[in-house]
């Protein structure tokens, strides 16, 4: 296990918060060090069970402000490419990287997933965290195909599971995402959740078949090797726009459901889970 790498000094944190594009966003009040800890515990540490990050170049799709990539680099990752469609956010990420002292090991790319300028097996590890549901229905398969083609070692992917009755990354209304978008808006409006409906196009488990031609799932409980590792990553600070940022435990019902799903389907348990989160490795 890698030594926990984050000790961000207060002056550094203050400089990061002063970056205009971050300061004017919904993420202006993030706890910087705890945010990095979240990405380390949930994503970077699990990656180290399968890949030598010290020798692996990573591409972070939909990187946003780059928190995952900083966690990867501060933990010893070789190099990170941050890709996003928001150019101002990418430019802010370069400034954050400079403040954290990792800017010499990162670069930015302004492109959609399906148009990333890389060729066959050029990227060691591809990461897509809560991004594919935003690319548009017609772009889902082209994006997955491109991810498969340009990646050499492995993929870390998370996105809501369309088969699950309720999706937290949306209105949270039961079965809302199964409806046509016009009816979805009516349903959301009836429960005063219209602002939470972002017209996302969610993936089903069979969509990931595109990746399975080249890769195989390696984890059994989300991005964790097993259910015990999933439980061990609690408690944590959740760096999203939520009222309950501290998650103390998964709750008995959720924990039991994840345990049963992981036991029944093993590395293919994403078919039953609310998220298609998984680490895939090269066959």
N, C-alpha and C positions, 0 to 999 in steps of 0.2 A: 504494500500500500504506500502511495506517495505521501510524503509529509505535507500537512496542511500548509498551503503557500501564502495565505493572505494576511498581511499586516500593512494596511493602507493608512498612511499618516494623515492626520486631520487636515494639514495644509493641502495635501493632494486631493482629498475629498472635497474641500471647499473650492478648489480650482475647477474640479470637474463639474460641480453644481453651478458654477458661474458661466459655463459655456452656454451662450444664448439659446441655441436650438434645444438643448436639454432643459434649460431653466424655464422655457415657455411650454414645455410638454407636460403630459399627465404623469411623467416619470420624474418630475423635478424633486420630489421628496424621498426618492429611494435612499435606503441605507446602502451605501456603496459596497462596503466590505461584506455585509450580509448577502447582498445580491450576488457577488462573486462566489461566496460560499455556497449559495443555492445551486448555481450552475456547476460548480465543482462536484458537489455531492450527488446531484441527480444525473449529470451527464459525463463530466470529464473522468471522474473516478471509475465509473463503469466501463468507459472506453479502454482504460488501462488494463482491464482484464483480458483484452483481446488484441490490443495493438501497442506497439512501442511508440508512444507519442513523441519521444525525443528524436525519432527518425521519420516522423510522418507529417507531411504537409496536409493541412485541413482546409476545406472550403465550407464556409458558413453561409447557407442560403437564407435570405430574408434576415440578415444579421441584425437589423435594427441599429441600436447604439453599440452593439458588439460585446455585450457582457459575457456571452459564452466564449467568444474568442479570447477575451482577456483572461478568463479563468484557465483556458487551455494553455495559453502562452506562459502565464505566471506559474503554472504547474510544470513547465518544462517542455511544452509542445514546440516542435521545430519551427513551424511557420503557419500563419493563418491568412486566408483570403476572405474578406468580408464582402458579400454580394447583397445588393439591395436595389430597389427601384427608387428609393428616396435619396437623392444625391446630397441634400443638405444634411441628412442624418448620417450618411457615410462620412462626410467631411467632418462632422462633429466627432465621429468615432475615431478618426485619425488623431484629433486633438486629445481625446481621452487616452488613446494609446500612448501618445507622447508623454502625458502626465504620469501614466503608470510605468513608463520606461520600457514599453514593448513595441514601440512604433517601428523599430528596425527589423522586426520579425513579422510584419503584417503589411497588407496592401488592400485597396478597395477596388471593387468592380461594380460599375453601374449597369446592371443587366438583369433581365428576368431569368428564371431557372432554365427554361428551354433554350435560351439564347446565350448562355454562358460560353465565353470564347475559349473552350478547352477541348482537346481531342481525346481519343481513346486512351483510357487508363492514365491520364495525366495527373489526376488528383488522387492522393492516398486515401483520405477519409472525407466523405461528404456528410454534412450535417444539415438537416432541415427540421427546425423546431417550430411547430405551429405556423406553418407557412403554406403548405400545399392547398389548404382549404380556401386560400385567398387568390389563387392564380386564375380562377375561372374554369368552368367545366371543360371547355374545349382544349384547355392547356394542361390538364392534369396528366393525361397519358404522354404527351410530348415531353413534359417535365420529368416524369418518372423514367422515360426512355433515355433521356439525356443524362440524368443522374446515374443510371445503370452503366451507360457507355463510358463516361469520362472517369469513373471511379475505379481504382485499382484494388484497394484493400478492404474497405468496409463502409457501411452507411449507418448513421444514427438518424432515425426519423421519428417524429411525433406529429400526430394530427388526429382530430376526433374521429371516432368510428361511427359512420352513418347508421349502422345497424342498431346502435344503442338507443333506447327510447328517449333519453334526455341528454342534452349536450351542454356542459358547463360553459363552453366557449361560444355561447350564443344566448338565446332567450331563456334557456333552461326549461321551457315549456314542453311537456311530454309530446313527442311525435311531431313537433312543429317543423323540424327539418325534413320530414318525410313528405310534406305538403308542397304543391307548386308554390313558387315564390309569391305570387299574388295572394294566395290564401294564407301563406305564412305571415304576411304583413297584417292581414285582417285579424288573425289569431293573436299576434303579438300586441296589436293595438287594443284588443278587447281586454287584455290584462295589463295595460299600461307599460308594455315592454317594447314598444315600437323602436326606441332608440337602441335597443340591444340586438335588433335584427339587422345584420350586415350583409345579407344576401350571400352568405358563404356557400360554397359547393363542397360538401363533405365527401370524403372517400369511403368506400366500402372495402372490406378485407380482400376481396378478389382483385381490386385495383392493384394491389401490391404484387400480384402475379408477374407483372412486368419485371420486377426486380429479381424474382426467384429463378429466372433463367441463368443468372450469373452469381447470385448470392443466396445464402441461407440464413434464417433467423438463428441468433445465438443466445438470446436471453429468454427467460420464461415469464418474468413479471415486469412488464414495461421495459425500461432500459436496464433493469437489474438482473443479475444472473439467476436469482431465485427470490421467493417471497420473503425470506428472512433478511436479505439485503435491502429489499424495499422497506421493510419495517425499521431497519437500522438507520435509515437516512432521516427519520424523524428525531426530534422536532426540527423545523426549518422555517426560515423567513421566506414568504412567497412574494416575489418582486413584481406583482401585477396590480392592476387597479381594483383592489378588493378591500373590503372593510376588515377582513380577518387575515392580516398578513402573517401572523404566527400560527403555523400548523403544528399542534402539539403531538397528535397521533392520527392515524387514518380512520379511527372509529371501528368498532367491532364488526358492524355489518359490512363496511367496505373491505376491511382486512380479510374477513372470512370469504367474501366473494372473490377477491383476488387470489386467495389461497386455493380455493376450489377450482377456479378457472386455470390457474397455473398447473395444478396437479392433474387435471383432466386432459388438457391440451398441450401442456409443456411449452415448447418454443412457438407453438401456433396459437397460444392463448389469446392473442390479440383479436381473434375472431369474436370473443365473448366480452372483451373489456371495453370501457368507454373511450379508450384511446388506442390507436394503432401503434403506439410507441414501441419501438424495438431497435436493437442493434443487429445489423446483418453483417456477415463476414463472407469473404470470397469462398466459393465452393472449391 
